[in-house]
Amino acid sequence: MSLLILTACGSSGGYSDNEYEEDGYTGNPYSEGTGHYAGFEWAERTGGNCNGNSQSFNEGCEEYYQQIGE
């Protein structure tokens, strides 16, 4: 039962995979541990702006917004 609860809490944004695909969202294309990956994940979690101190972080953040069309 606890596995089900943890899985439910792990979803992001309330989208199912099909809804993301319909909206043009393909997910984080970057390798884990990179600045691009971190920026993409941060934007997905927070919805914040892309004004970090790292160009790669900012580019990853911008990729998220391009995918969701905002």
N, CA and C atoms as a LAMMPS dump frame, in Angstrom:
ITEM: TIMESTEP
0
ITEM: NUMBER OF ATOMS
210
ITEM: BOX BOUNDS ff ff ff
-5.0000000000000000e+02 5.0000000000000000e+02
-5.0000000000000000e+02 5.0000000000000000e+02
-5.0000000000000000e+02 5.0000000000000000e+02
ITEM: ATOMS id mol type element x y z
1 1 1 N 0.816 -1.193 0
2 1 2 C 0 0 0
3 1 3 C 0.859 1.255 0
4 2 1 N 1.944 1.271 0.756
5 2 2 C 2.785 2.468 0.798
6 2 3 C 3.452 2.732 -0.55
7 3 1 N 3.718 1.685 -1.321
8 3 2 C 4.295 1.885 -2.649
9 3 3 C 3.334 2.663 -3.528
10 4 1 N 2.071 2.364 -3.429
11 4 2 C 1.061 3.072 -4.204
12 4 3 C 1.036 4.553 -3.822
13 5 1 N 1.133 4.855 -2.563
14 5 2 C 1.118 6.231 -2.091
15 5 3 C 2.347 6.982 -2.594
16 6 1 N 3.519 6.358 -2.513
17 6 2 C 4.731 7.004 -2.99
18 6 3 C 4.678 7.231 -4.495
19 7 1 N 4.143 6.308 -5.232
20 7 2 C 4.021 6.462 -6.678
21 7 3 C 3.081 7.602 -7.015
22 8 1 N 1.987 7.701 -6.321
23 8 2 C 1.028 8.767 -6.592
24 8 3 C 1.63 10.134 -6.309
25 9 1 N 2.457 10.238 -5.306
26 9 2 C 3.074 11.518 -4.97
27 9 3 C 4.167 11.901 -5.954
28 10 1 N 4.683 10.944 -6.701
29 10 2 C 5.786 11.214 -7.603
30 10 3 C 5.384 11.798 -8.935
31 11 1 N 4.113 11.863 -9.256
32 11 2 C 3.725 12.417 -10.554
33 11 3 C 3.902 13.925 -10.537
34 12 1 N 4.184 14.498 -11.714
35 12 2 C 4.417 15.937 -11.75
36 12 3 C 3.401 16.622 -12.642
37 13 1 N 2.883 17.728 -12.191
38 13 2 C 2.038 18.556 -13.008
39 13 3 C 0.641 18.051 -13.258
40 14 1 N 0.304 16.872 -12.792
41 14 2 C -1.031 16.357 -12.987
42 14 3 C -1.32 15.879 -14.399
43 15 1 N -0.313 15.764 -15.234
44 15 2 C -0.486 15.278 -16.598
45 15 3 C -0.26 13.776 -16.647
46 16 1 N -1.051 13.092 -17.474
47 16 2 C -0.718 11.711 -17.797
48 16 3 C 0.235 11.752 -18.985
49 17 1 N 0.883 10.645 -19.297
50 17 2 C 1.81 10.615 -20.424
51 17 3 C 1.113 11.01 -21.723
52 18 1 N -0.121 10.571 -21.923
53 18 2 C -0.85 10.892 -23.151
54 18 3 C -1.129 12.382 -23.257
55 19 1 N -1.471 13.024 -22.159
56 19 2 C -1.739 14.465 -22.19
57 19 3 C -0.479 15.237 -22.529
58 20 1 N 0.678 14.819 -21.99
59 20 2 C 1.933 15.477 -22.314
60 20 3 C 2.207 15.373 -23.811
61 21 1 N 2.035 14.192 -24.378
62 21 2 C 2.302 13.992 -25.794
63 21 3 C 1.383 14.851 -26.652
64 22 1 N 0.125 14.957 -26.266
65 22 2 C -0.817 15.784 -27.019
66 22 3 C -0.412 17.246 -26.981
67 23 1 N 0.185 17.694 -25.899
68 23 2 C 0.595 19.088 -25.743
69 23 3 C 1.985 19.36 -26.312
70 24 1 N 2.65 18.346 -26.863
71 24 2 C 3.994 18.522 -27.396
72 24 3 C 5.084 18.281 -26.375
73 25 1 N 4.728 17.853 -25.182
74 25 2 C 5.701 17.595 -24.125
75 25 3 C 6.298 16.218 -24.34
76 26 1 N 7.611 16.145 -24.474
77 26 2 C 8.271 14.857 -24.672
78 26 3 C 9.118 14.454 -23.473
79 27 1 N 9.255 15.314 -22.503
80 27 2 C 10.034 15 -21.316
81 27 3 C 11.441 15.557 -21.395
82 28 1 N 12.191 15.312 -20.365
83 28 2 C 13.542 15.844 -20.246
84 28 3 C 14.483 15.072 -21.169
85 29 1 N 15.016 15.733 -22.206
86 29 2 C 15.879 15.038 -23.153
87 29 3 C 17.348 14.974 -22.734
88 30 1 N 17.683 15.559 -21.602
89 30 2 C 19.08 15.704 -21.206
90 30 3 C 19.526 14.586 -20.277
91 31 1 N 20.833 14.378 -20.211
92 31 2 C 21.42 13.372 -19.33
93 31 3 C 21.373 13.849 -17.89
94 32 1 N 20.986 12.935 -17.01
95 32 2 C 20.925 13.255 -15.59
96 32 3 C 22.299 13.688 -15.093
97 33 1 N 22.318 14.683 -14.247
98 33 2 C 23.566 15.186 -13.68
99 33 3 C 24.144 16.373 -14.429
100 34 1 N 23.507 16.789 -15.527
101 34 2 C 23.992 17.936 -16.291
102 34 3 C 23.227 19.191 -15.902
103 35 1 N 23.785 20.349 -16.227
104 35 2 C 23.096 21.614 -15.975
105 35 3 C 21.808 21.724 -16.764
106 36 1 N 21.819 21.23 -18.002
107 36 2 C 20.612 21.24 -18.824
108 36 3 C 19.494 20.441 -18.15
109 37 1 N 19.858 19.265 -17.661
110 37 2 C 18.882 18.401 -16.994
111 37 3 C 18.309 19.098 -15.759
112 38 1 N 19.182 19.692 -14.969
113 38 2 C 18.752 20.373 -13.745
114 38 3 C 17.815 21.536 -14.057
115 39 1 N 18.132 22.306 -15.083
116 39 2 C 17.28 23.432 -15.46
117 39 3 C 15.906 22.977 -15.92
118 40 1 N 15.865 21.918 -16.708
119 40 2 C 14.595 21.377 -17.187
120 40 3 C 13.751 20.907 -16.009
121 41 1 N 14.35 20.136 -15.115
122 41 2 C 13.637 19.611 -13.947
123 41 3 C 13.147 20.739 -13.043
124 42 1 N 13.981 21.746 -12.858
125 42 2 C 13.615 22.863 -11.994
126 42 3 C 12.402 23.592 -12.555
127 43 1 N 12.422 23.873 -13.854
128 43 2 C 11.294 24.569 -14.479
129 43 3 C 10.023 23.737 -14.373
130 44 1 N 10.157 22.439 -14.563
131 44 2 C 8.997 21.55 -14.479
132 44 3 C 8.4 21.556 -13.071
133 45 1 N 9.251 21.544 -12.063
134 45 2 C 8.782 21.502 -10.671
135 45 3 C 8.245 22.841 -10.184
136 46 1 N 8.912 23.931 -10.566
137 46 2 C 8.589 25.218 -9.94
138 46 3 C 7.793 26.171 -10.818
139 47 1 N 7.933 26.035 -12.136
140 47 2 C 7.289 26.99 -13.025
141 47 3 C 7.949 28.363 -12.981
142 48 1 N 9.165 28.415 -12.458
143 48 2 C 9.868 29.688 -12.318
144 48 3 C 10.518 30.155 -13.602
145 49 1 N 11.18 31.3 -13.536
146 49 2 C 11.831 31.844 -14.724
147 49 3 C 13.21 31.219 -14.917
148 50 1 N 13.791 31.463 -16.062
149 50 2 C 15.057 30.832 -16.453
150 50 3 C 16.221 31.806 -16.342
151 51 1 N 16.433 32.346 -15.171
152 51 2 C 17.499 33.332 -14.956
153 51 3 C 18.539 32.824 -13.968
154 52 1 N 19.014 31.597 -14.18
155 52 2 C 20.033 31.048 -13.298
156 52 3 C 21.412 31.584 -13.639
157 53 1 N 22.407 31.151 -12.9
158 53 2 C 23.78 31.598 -13.108
159 53 3 C 24.527 30.76 -14.139
160 54 1 N 23.882 29.722 -14.673
161 54 2 C 24.53 28.81 -15.605
162 54 3 C 23.8 28.828 -16.943
163 55 1 N 24.564 28.968 -18.023
164 55 2 C 23.947 28.971 -19.346
165 55 3 C 23.261 27.638 -19.623
166 56 1 N 23.895 26.527 -19.247
167 56 2 C 23.289 25.224 -19.511
168 56 3 C 22.002 25.04 -18.701
169 57 1 N 21.98 25.51 -17.463
170 57 2 C 20.766 25.457 -16.646
171 57 3 C 19.654 26.248 -17.331
172 58 1 N 19.968 27.455 -17.772
173 58 2 C 18.979 28.306 -18.427
174 58 3 C 18.463 27.671 -19.715
175 59 1 N 19.342 27.045 -20.486
176 59 2 C 18.923 26.39 -21.723
177 59 3 C 18.001 25.205 -21.44
178 60 1 N 18.302 24.434 -20.403
179 60 2 C 17.426 23.325 -20.022
180 60 3 C 16.071 23.829 -19.573
181 61 1 N 16.067 24.891 -18.808
182 61 2 C 14.827 25.517 -18.349
183 61 3 C 14.001 25.991 -19.547
184 62 1 N 14.651 26.662 -20.494
185 62 2 C 13.958 27.158 -21.678
186 62 3 C 13.392 26.024 -22.522
187 63 1 N 14.093 24.89 -22.576
188 63 2 C 13.595 23.731 -23.318
189 63 3 C 12.266 23.248 -22.743
190 64 1 N 12.155 23.245 -21.432
191 64 2 C 10.887 22.844 -20.806
192 64 3 C 9.753 23.742 -21.293
193 65 1 N 9.975 25.045 -21.275
194 65 2 C 8.915 25.979 -21.693
195 65 3 C 8.613 25.865 -23.187
196 66 1 N 9.607 25.559 -23.991
197 66 2 C 9.357 25.348 -25.42
198 66 3 C 8.458 24.123 -25.611
199 67 1 N 8.714 23.088 -24.842
200 67 2 C 7.932 21.865 -24.979
201 67 3 C 6.476 22.07 -24.571
202 68 1 N 6.24 22.85 -23.543
203 68 2 C 4.856 23.035 -23.103
204 68 3 C 4.181 24.192 -23.826
205 69 1 N 4.953 24.896 -24.654
206 69 2 C 4.373 25.941 -25.5
207 69 3 C 4.067 27.236 -24.805
208 70 1 N 4.795 27.563 -23.736
209 70 2 C 4.569 28.837 -23.055
210 70 3 C 5.675 29.802 -23.355
